Amino acid sequence: HLTQYTCDRMLADPHSLFRKMWGVQARRQGRHSQPSCFDVARAHWGQRVSSANSFHDIEQGVHCHENWYADSHQNSGDFGDKGDAPALLGHDTDIYNACDGRGDCDRAGYNILQLRPTSSAFANGAVEWNTCRNFEWQVCAARGRLPRQGSRAIVFATAPHELWLDGSHGSTKFGACRGYALQTGRSGQCNPATDFANGDVFFLEVCVFAKICSNAAELFRLNRGDMFQCEYSPEGFERLKALLVEGPAPERKAP
């Protein structure tokens, strides 16, 4: 099953799916020969930027207090009188169930990431989901900087120890295109050779925390609904950054 050691091994492997999940397009695997989502502007994917600046802004939390719910039909980040709103992560179905069984995370008092901007929202500066925005949101959550979060509290609707790469023990199988898999501007089925799905994203989310939190061992002892507070590690962020800048291995040439 997924462990801190497994996370380290998979992130260190330039051939792993973890290294390919940082393409510009949502849920489309990146390639060594292509720019990553760190190499393009947040709201204008056709505009190249310095990846060093992207990582700087993410670590400094420049965009933490922006709208993480662009055009969501379910949630808006309006928690009313709920008080502090911990970040909630997990597989989509488990998040839905944790939010009153209706996906109403505002009402349940949880911060989630739900970027679904329309063309009109783009015109007003909204950003589309990709793995870089997911990473940015996670770093904000780890440091307690999401709107109304109030602390570094993070709750898991799916416990990290429930994740098994091979899909055993009732787990979602990693790398098998399980879960929501809509790719921006494209249609058709999710192809495990070129795409990935939300089921894969949660594996990556856990491993990102395992890298940037010095108390990562606690992650794998959590049960569903337990509270986690990341002891943020700048050194861990830098080590992860180095792997992501290196990117995936060059494509193997056909014989």
C-alpha positions, 0 to 999 in steps of 0.5 A, spaced: 500 500 500 502 507 499 507 509 504 512 514 505 517 510 502 513 508 496 511 516 495 519 517 495 520 512 490 515 513 485 516 521 485 524 519 484 522 515 478 522 519 472 518 514 468 513 514 473 506 517 472 507 521 478 512 525 474 508 525 468 502 529 471 504 536 470 502 537 463 499 544 461 492 541 460 488 538 465 488 530 466 493 530 460 500 526 461 506 531 460 512 529 456 519 531 457 519 535 450 513 539 452 512 545 457 510 543 464 504 547 467 509 550 471 512 553 465 505 557 463 501 563 466 496 561 471 490 564 467 493 564 460 496 557 458 499 560 451 504 564 455 510 562 457 513 564 464 519 562 468 518 555 472 522 559 478 517 564 479 511 559 479 514 555 484 516 562 488 509 564 488 506 557 490 510 557 496 509 564 498 502 563 497 501 569 493 494 566 490 492 563 496 486 567 497 483 567 490 477 564 488 478 556 488 470 555 486 470 558 479 463 557 476 462 551 481 454 549 481 455 546 488 460 550 492 462 557 493 467 557 499 461 561 503 461 557 510 456 562 513 457 562 520 460 555 520 467 558 523 473 555 521 473 551 514 478 545 514 481 543 507 478 536 505 481 531 501 480 524 498 477 521 492 471 524 489 465 520 492 468 520 499 468 527 499 461 528 496 459 523 502 463 527 507 459 533 505 452 531 508 452 526 502 450 531 497 457 534 496 455 541 499 461 542 502 460 549 504 454 547 508 459 542 511 464 547 513 470 544 508 474 547 504 475 544 497 478 545 490 472 545 485 475 549 479 470 549 473 470 556 469 466 557 463 468 562 458 465 568 461 469 566 468 476 566 464 474 573 461 474 575 468 481 572 470 479 565 473 483 559 472 482 552 470 484 546 474 491 542 472 495 539 477 499 545 478 493 549 481 492 542 485 499 543 488 498 550 489 491 549 493 495 544 497 501 548 499 496 553 501 492 548 505 498 545 508 500 552 511 493 554 513 492 560 508 486 558 504 480 562 505 476 561 512 481 555 513 483 559 520 488 554 521 493 548 518 487 543 519 486 538 513 481 532 514 481 526 509 475 523 507 479 517 504 484 515 509 491 515 506 493 508 508 487 505 504 490 507 498 493 500 494 497 501 488 494 495 485 487 496 487 486 491 492 483 492 499 477 496 495 482 501 493 482 505 487 487 502 482 493 507 481 494 509 473 488 506 471 484 512 469 479 511 475 474 517 477 473 523 473 477 524 467 474 530 463 480 533 459 480 540 457 478 541 450 478 534 448 473 528 448 473 521 448 475 516 453 481 516 458 487 513 456 492 510 461 497 511 456 496 518 455 491 521 460 490 520 468 484 521 472 482 524 479 483 517 482 490 518 480 490 525 483 489 523 490 495 518 490 499 524 488 496 529 493 498 524 499 505 524 496 505 531 495 504 532 503 509 526 504 514 531 501 512 537 504 510 536 511 516 534 516 511 530 520 509 525 514 509 519 518 502 521 521 499 521 514 499 514 514 496 513 521 490 517 520 483 514 519 477 517 515 475 524 518 481 525 522 485 532 523 492 533 520 496 539 521 502 539 516 509 541 519 511 545 513 518 543 511 521 548 506 527 543 505 521 538 503 518 543 498 525 544 495 526 537 494 520 536 491 521 542 486 527 539 484 524 533 482 518 536 478 523 541 475 527 535 472 520 532 469 519 526 466 524 522 463 525 523 455 520 519 451 523 512 448 524 512 441 521 507 437 526 501 434 
